[in-house]
Amino acid sequence: MPKADKPTLPSAETLRAPAAAQSAPPADAPARPATGPDVIAGYLPHLSGSPGVYRMIGADGEVLYVGKARNLKKRVSSYARGGGHNNRITSMIAQTAAMEFVTTATESEALLLEANLIKIHRPRFNVLMRDDKSFANILIARDHEAPQLRKHRGARTRKGDYFGPFASAGAVNRTIHTLQRAFLLRTCTDSVYESRTRPCLLYQIKRCAGPCTGEISLADYNKLADEAAAFLRGEGSRVRDELQQKMEAASAELDFERAAIYRDRLAALAQITARQDINLDGIEDADIFAAAQEGGQTCVQVFFFRGGQNWGNRANFPRADQQQTVEEVLSAFIAQFYDAQPAPPTVLVSHDLPERELLSEALSLKAERKVRVHAPKRGEKRAAVEHAQRNAREALGRRLAESASQARLLEGLVDAFGLQDAPRRIEVYDNSHIQGGQAVGGMIVAGREGFVKSHYRKFNIKAADLTPGDDFGMMREVLRRRFTRLMKEAARAPDAPAAGSLRDARDDEEVGHTPSLRGPQARSNPAPDDADPDAFPAWPDLVLIDGGQGQLSAASEVFAELGINDVPLVAVAKGPERNAGRERFFMPGRSPFSLEPRDPVLYFIQRLRDEAHRFAIGAHRTRRKNANVANPLDEIAGIGPTRKRALLNHFGSAKAVSRAGLDDLAAVPGISRSMAEAIYNHFHDK
């Protein structure tokens, strides 16, 4: 295939709604753009039959859908007819107020651009990857005289050999630790390498060859790096044979210490290969995608094979409409998956996708080499695909079971706290500090599918007027910052109750709860008829606070100050002697109460509180660690990473920099005379 430019974000002329497609609103109605098939039909005279990408946009400017077409005019005319569509497409057409188009040279370029725009805009009516975090890779960096072994995420800008992706960061860490034992490669940073004067502990425990202090020549060390790269490329048998021969030769020469080193390296290599779940003949570099669909949800299981080794798997649950077929979901998922990941030469799929050839062409265009998307029917590859599909069905079954259990627990909160409906978003807050030092507030979020870690937030306590250890003041600062920002970023619909709002007075009279206060400033999670029911809300339906009446009062003050009176607040206090199971709950206008010791809802609340506690303590420990290892060079204005690295490479440590003379500082590359004076004055201000 001839080499072509990779598609970029649209820079070509786009077509917007023509004036003829806009209808004047009635005099007594608010101005609102026209929507529906008539608006779409207004574009047809301006469209050609070329391939391209189109965006359907709602009245509020939200991108509803991103699609690609071999013939833009034919595709848009099908929407303009209005009839013959399923409910999802019909609803999408009815909400469309404008469209934008970008023409491309080929349909494969349109497919790549479509995947890119979907990840940017995350349209409501598209299949969406829920977790598009980059996968971890192993990098043998070659931009240094002594190659470094390290974990890598993101763009591959550094010179070196990349191996991956791995299914999890834990798998990468375990592999790196074993590779250290097998090939003795360094994992230290370049600045640490340059400053070493004697071998570090990793050399002593036989995890590094010690190139920093000349324990091994650079030529021999680079041979070790080449062996590691060959092993990760799938040439493990050749590397093992060479080590076996070297071990036997050392043993024949009675050099048993050197033979033991080769023996240990062989054992480490055997450990890597033994950890693979399934290693199949005939599969070298390939990804396997297997999908299962049930109960309105789809699971896509991805297995990674590199060099004939299984590097793990990951279960993905893309967001898709229930009416979309498993083939449609799988095809859209693969296109988005490789938007940021390099595709291997072979991609095996569990279903024969209608656009399989187009997908192969698009991935080949992006990778600038041949990529084959194949649905095997027999043999070892089919067995591997069936194994992946079995994992997908099992993962989906577990998720459906967990979702049902989670739904029952959320319904239990309705009775426990007198809510109107089961909460869709729960936020839990906790603080962590040591006598007021490095105080951090933590917020964790839970929903219908468990903990939503992408929404976790930490708050470094900044108020200078707080008394050290003032938990109430810390809680006020955290909640004020959180909800002040939320009110700016997320629209609030007045006079509409939240999903988790307290029951109204009539219900409260029946169960003995205090009625909630709901006024013109009441907040809600907007839920219009055309809103996406699966979208995770920005506003919480229930706020849990770790603490007692004091923390509840502090939170209530902040909510009253901000005019928020429709978010249920509950403080969870540890029981007598801090025993789990004897917690006391505090709510505004209600006497403190407890739940039954073996109530599943109580266990659920304990899990939420413990997760908030864990997250806050972890954030506090990180902040305290950073404060303990803070580099004094960071405090000097004008000293960035480059100059800091130059100073440390030249002097070896920050303490040596502080003792250096003015002329010595000025002699460092990149340090001007005026900057040297600033550094000298920083350490000699007395």
N, C-alpha and C positions, 0 to 999 in steps of 0.2 A: 504494500500500500504506500503510495507517495506520502511523504512527510508534509503535514499541514499545520498551520498555525493553530494553537489551542484556542478554543472559544473563550472569550472574556465577557465581562458584564456588558450589557447592551450600551453601545455608544451610537448605534444607528438611529435614524429618525423613528420615533414612535408615533402611533396614531391614537388620538384621544377621541372622546365622544364628540361627534359633529353637532353643530348647532341645531340641525333639524331633528336630532334625536331627543332634544330636551323639550319637555312640555312645561308650559307655565303653570305654577301651582295656583289653586284657588285663592281668592283674596283673603279669605278667613283662615287659611292654613299656613303653617310655617313653611318657608322656602325649603324645598327638598328636591334633589335631583330625581328625574324619572328613572325607573328601573324596569327590567324585564326584557322580553324578546324584541319589542319595538326599538329599544335602545341598541341592542346588539345588531339588529337589521340595518341600522344607520351606518355601520362600518363597511358593509359589503361592497358599495361602489368604490371604496378606496383600497381594497385588498387585491393582491395578486395570488396566483396559485403556487407560489414558491413555499419551500419549507420554512419553518420558523417556530417561535415561541410566543404564546399569548398569555396575558394576565387579565383576569376578571376582577374588577374592583367594585367594592360596595359603596353605598352612599356616604359613608364616613371616611372613605379613603383606604379602608382595610383591603389588602389583597386577599380575595376569597379563594382563588384557584390559579395555579400555574400549569399550563399544558403545552405540549408540543404537537405539531401536525406536519404531515408530509405536504399537505395542501391547505394553507391557512384559510382560503376562501371557502372551500368545501366544509372544513370543520366549523367555521363560524356560522355558515348558513344552516348547519344542522342545529345549532343552538337557537338561531333566529326563528326556526319553525315552531319551537316551543313545545310541541307534543311528542309523544313516543319515548319519553325519558323516564328513568326511575325517580323515586322521591328525592334522592340526594341531588341529582342533576337538575330536577325541576326547581328545587329550593334555591340552588345556586344561581340559576338563570333569573329567577324572580328577584334576587337581591342585587344583581349586577347593574351598576349605574354607569360604568365606564370600562373601557378595555384599552390595553396597550399591547403593541406588537413589536417583535424584533425578527427580521428575516435572517436566515442563515443559508449557507451554500449547500449544505446537505442535511438530511434528517438526523444523521448521527451527531452532527454538531448541535442540532436542536435538542437532542436528548441530553447531552452534556450540560448545555446551558440551562435546560429545564431543571435538572438536579441541583445545579448551583443556586438558582433562584428560589427553589423550594427550601433549601437550607437557610437562605437569607431571610425570606419573608415568612416562612412557616405558615402557609395558608391553611385555613380551616377545613377545606374540602379535599386536600391532598392527603396521600399517605405520608406520614411523618415518622422519621426515626426519633424515638423518645430520647435516646442517649447517643449523641454524636461526638462524644469525647474521643480524642485521638487515641489510638492504641499505642502501647509501649513497644519499643524496639530495643535491640541490643546494637550498640555502636562500638566498633573498634576504630577510634579516631586516629587518622594518619597525618594530622597537621602538626605533629611533634616528633622529635627524634626518637622518643620512646612511646609507641602507641598506647593509648589509654582505653581500657574496657569500661563501658558505662551504659546506663539506661538512658534512652532518648525518647522524647515525644516531640511532635510538631514537625515543622518543615525540615527537610534534609539538606540544610545549608552547610553543615560542617563537612570537611573532607574526611572520608573514611569509608569503611565497609558497614552497611546497615543490614540487619537481619531481623525479620519480623513480618507481620505483627504477631505479638503474643496476646493471648486471650486476657491476661490480667497482669498487673504490675507485680503481684506476688510470684507468678511464674517466671517473670524476668529476673527478679531478685534471686530466686532459688537457682536459676540457670547460671547467673553471673557468679554466685558463690561457688558453684561446682566448677565452672570454667576457671576460676582463680586457682583451685586445687589442681586442675588438669594442665593448665598452660602457664600459670604463675605470672599473669599479666597484672599490671598496676591498675588501681581504681582511683588513686589520689588525683587531685587537681594539679594543673600545671604549676601553679604558684607554690603548692606544697612540695612538688617534685623539685623545683629549683632551690628551695630553701633547706632541703635535707642535708645534714652533714654526717649522719650515720643511719643505718638501716632501721626501718620502723618495725612495729610489732608484727605486721603482716609478713614481713620477711622471716621473722623468727619462727612463726607458726607455719611456714612453708605455704603461704598464699601469694607470694610475690617473689620475683627473681631478684629484686633489688637493683634495677638499672640506675636509680638516682645516685647511688654512691659507688657505682662501678663494680658491684658484686658480679655482674654479668656484662659482657661486652654488648654494645648496641647492635652489632651484627647478629649475635646469637639471640638477643632479645627479640629482634624483628623476625627471626625465624620462628620463635614461639608464637608471635602474633599471626604469622602466615599459617601456622598449623591450626590455630584457633579458628581463623577464617575458613580454612578448608573443611574443618569439622562441621561448622555451622552451615556450610554450603552443601552438606550431604556426603562429603568424602570421608566419613568417619572410619570406614573399614581400612582405608589406606593409612590414615593417621594412626590407628591402633596397631596395624602391622609394623609400621616404622618404630613405634615405641616398644613393641614386643621384641623386635630385633635388637634395639639399643639396650634393653634390659638384659637380654641373654648375653650380649657382647660384654656388658659391664660385669655380669656374673662370671663369665669365663675368665675375665681379667682379675677376678677376685676383688673387684671394686664394689663391695656389697652396699656401701652407702649410696653410691650413684645408682645402683640397681634398685635400691629401695625407693628412690625418688621416682624412677620410671614406673615401678609397681604401683605407687600411690596415684600417679597420674592416670594409669590404666584403670584403676578402681574408680576414680572420679568419672572417667568417660563412661564406664559401664553403668554408673549410677544415673547419668543423664539419659541414656537410652532406655534404661529399665523403667523410668518414670513415665514413658509415653503410654497413653491409654490404648491406642491401636496404631500399629504401623503396618501399612499395607503395601505389598509389592505393586509396582506400576504407578504409584503416586509419588511424584517428586515434589514439585512446587505447585500447589493447588489450594483453592478455597472451596469448601463445600457449603452450600446453602440449602437447607431443608426447612420446609414450612408445614405447619399444622394449624388447622382452623377449627374452632369449636366455641359455642356460646357467645358468638359475636366478637371473639378475640382471635388474634393470629400470633403465633410464635414462630420466629425465624431463628433457627439454630445455625450458627456459623462455626465450622471447624477449619483450623489453619494447619496446612501441611507445608513444611519447608525442608528441602533436602531429604525427603523421605521420612521425616520425623513429624509426629503430631505435636504441634505447639499449643494445644489447648482449644477450647471452644467457649462460646458465649451465647446465651439465650437472649434474644431481642424481642420486644413486644411493640411493634410499630402501631401508631394511632391510625386507624383506618375506619371507614364507614362499614357497617355490618353488611351492606349489600354488595360490597366489592368481593370478587372472587379471590381465592388464594393465589392464583396466577397473577392477577393484577397487583396484589399487595407485594408479592415476591419480586416481580419485575421492577416496581417502583423502589422497593427497598434496596435492591442491588445497585441501581443507578445512583442513589444517594450515598450508599456505603462507599463507593469508590470515588466520590467527589473529592475526598481528602486522603484516600488511601491508594497506594500503588497496587494495581491488579497483577496477580501472578499469571503465568502463561495459560493456566487452565482454571476454569471456574465450573464446578459441577453443581447442578441444581436438581431438586427433587421433582419438579414439574416441568413439562415441556412448554416453555413460555411462548406465547404468540409472537413476541418481539425478540426472540432469542438471537436471531441473526443480526438484527439492528443493534442489540446490546453488545454483541461481539465486535461489530464494526466500531461502535462508539468507544469501547474500552481500548481497542487497538489504536484508535486515533489518539486517545489521551496518553497511553503508555508508549506510543511510538514504536510498537512491536506487536506481533501477533498475539492476541488474546482470544481464546476459544471458550465460549459458553456452551456447555454440553449437558444433556440429560441422559446419562447412561442407562441402558436397558438390561445389561447383563455383566457378569464378571466381577472382578475385585472392586472396580469403581462403583458399580451398582450396590454392592454390599456395603461400601463406605457410606453411600448416600442413604441407604436404608437405616444404617446405624445412626446417622445424624437425624433422620426423620423420627426414629423411635425416641431419641433424646428430646426432640421438639415436642412430641405428643406428651411425654412425661412432664416436661417443664410447664407446658400449658395446663395440664391437669393439676399440678401443684399450685399454679397461680390462681386458677379458678377456685380451688378449695380455700386458699388463703384469702381471696377476695370475699368469698361467702362468709368466712369466719370474721374478717375485718368488718364487713357490713353489719353482722350481728352485734359486734362490740360497739360500733358507732350508734346503732339503734339503742343500745343499752345506756349510752350517755344521755339520750333524750329523756328517759325516765329518771336517771340519776340527778340531772341538773335542771329538769323542767324546760327543755328546749322545744321549739316548734317542730324542727326536722333534724334528721341526722346531719351532723356537720360534715362538710366536704373538705374543709381545711382547718386544722387545729395547730395553733402556735403555742409553744411551751418556752418559758423564759427562766433562766437561772443565772446567778452571778458567781464568780470565783475569784478569790484573792487570798493573800497572806498578810494579815494585819493592814489591809488597804493597799499593799504594794502590787503593782502590775495588775490592777483590777480589770476584769474582762466580763462582759455580759454575753450570754449565749442564747440564741433562738433556734430551736429545732422545729420542724414542720412535719406533720403527719396528715395523711389523707386516706382515701378509700383503698389505696393499694399499699399502705404502710408508710414508712418514713420516706420523705421526699428530700434527699440530702442535697440536691441541687439548689434548694431554697433555704438551706441553713445560713445563718448570718452570725457573725461575732461583732461585738462592739467594744473597742478599747475605751475605757472610762476616761474622759478628758477633763471633766469639771475640776477646776483648781480649788474651788471653795468647799469641796466635799471633805467632811471629817473622815480620816482614814477608818475604814471598816463600816461606814454608813451604808448598810444594805438598802435601806429605804431610799436614800438619795441616789444610789446606783440604779435601782429599779426605775425611779422616775426618769433619770437621764436616758436609759435604754429605751423605754417605751416612748418617751417624747421624740427621740430621734427616729425611731422606727415608724411611728404613725404620722409624724410630720412629713416625712419623705413619702410615705404611702399615699397621703392625701394629695400630694403634688403629682404623683405619677399615675395613680389609678382614679378614674372618675367615680364619684359617689352619687348614687341615685337617691334623691330624697323621698321620704314617705314610703319606702319599700323595705320590708323586713328581711334580715339576713336568714340564710338557711338554718343557722343555729340560734336564732333569736329566742328569747324566753317566750313562753306561752303568754297569750293575752289574758286579761283579767278574768274572762269567763272560764277559761281552762284552769286558772290559778285558784279560783274559788272551789273548784272540784277537788284539786289535789293538795291545796293548802300552801301553794307557792306565792311569793310576792310578785305582783305584776311588774313587767318591765316598763321602763320609761322610754317612750318612742316619740320623737318630735320631728320637726321639719328638717333637722340636721341628721336624721337617722341614716346610717350607712347600710348599704346592701351590696351583695354580689350581684351585679346586673344579670338578669336572666330573661331577656326578651324571647319571644317565640322563636326567632331565627338564630338565637345564640347557639354556640356549640356546647352541647351538654357534657362533653368529655373534657372541656377546657378546665385547667386547674385554676381556681379563683385566686385573685391577688389579695383579697381581704380575708381575714380569718372569720370563721363562724363560731369559734370558741378560743378563748385565751386562758391558758393554765399558767399559774405562777408558783414557783417553788417558795413556799413561805406561809405565813399565817395572816392574822388580821392586819398587822402593820404593813406588810407588802401589798395586801389588797387595798388598803387605804391609799397608799402611794400610787398604785395603778389607777384607782378611781379618780384621784386628783388630776392625773394627766389626762384621762379621758374627758373629764368635765372641762378642763382647760381647752381641749381641742374640739369640744362639741360632739364627741362621739358617745352616744348613749344607746347603741343598738348592738354592741358586741358583748356577749356574755363573758364575765370575768369570774374565774374560780381560783382561789388560792389553796394549795395542797400543802398542809402542814404535817410534819412527821408526828406520829403519836407519842405517847409517854415512853420515855427511854429510847426514843427514835426507833421503835420497833415497826418493821414493815407489816402491814395488815391492820394497823390501828391508826391510820391517817385520819386527820380531821379536815373537813372541807369548809371553806368560808366563801360566801357569796353576798353581794350587796343586798340588804334588806331581808336577809334570811338568817336564822340562827345556825350556828355551826352544827354540822352533822357528820356522821360516818356511814360507811357502807358495810355490808356484811363481810366478815373476814375472808370468806372463800368466794366472794362474788367475782366472776370473771371480769366484770367491768373494773373492779378495783385493781386486779392484776394488770389490766390494760393501762390504767392511769399510772400505776407504778412503773411500767415499762417506759411510758412517755417521760415521766419525771427523771428516771434513771438515765435515759438517753440524753436529756437536756443537761443533767449533771455531768455525764461523761464528756459531752461536747464542750461545756464551759471550762471544765478542768483541763482538758487538752489544750484549749486556746490559751488559758492562763499559763500553763507550763511552757508552751511555745514562746509566749511573750517574755516570760521570765528567763528562759534559756537565751533568747536573743539579747536581752539586756545584759546577761552575765558575760556573753562573748562579744559584746559590742566593740568595734574597732575604733580607737580614738581618731583615726584618719577620717572616719565618716562625719565627724563634727566640724571639719574644716571646709569652709565655703570654697567651691571651685574644684574640689577633689572628687572626681567621679571614678567609675570602675577602672578606666584606662590608666589614669595617673596613679591610682591606688595600687594597681598591679605593678606598674613600673617602679614605684617606691619599694614595695615589698620584694620584688625581684632583685633590686639593687642592694637593699640593706638587710633583707632576710626577715625582719620583724618590725612591728610598729614601735616597739621599745627602742630598737636601733635607730629608727627614723627620728624619734624624739630626742635622741642624744647627738644627732648629726649636726655638723656645723653648717653655716650658711653656704659656704663654697661647695661643700660636698652635696648639699641638696640641689644646688643649681647645676651640678654636673650630671644629674639624672636625666636621661632622655625624656623630653616632653615637659620638663619642669623649667619654667622661665625664672628669671631673676626675681621678678615681683612675686611669683607664686612661691618660690623658695623662701622669701622674706615672710610671706603669710604663714607658711608652715612653721618656720622657726619661731615667729612671734606667738603662735598658738601654744607651743610647748614651753616658751620662756617668757610668759607674760608678766612674771614677777621680777 
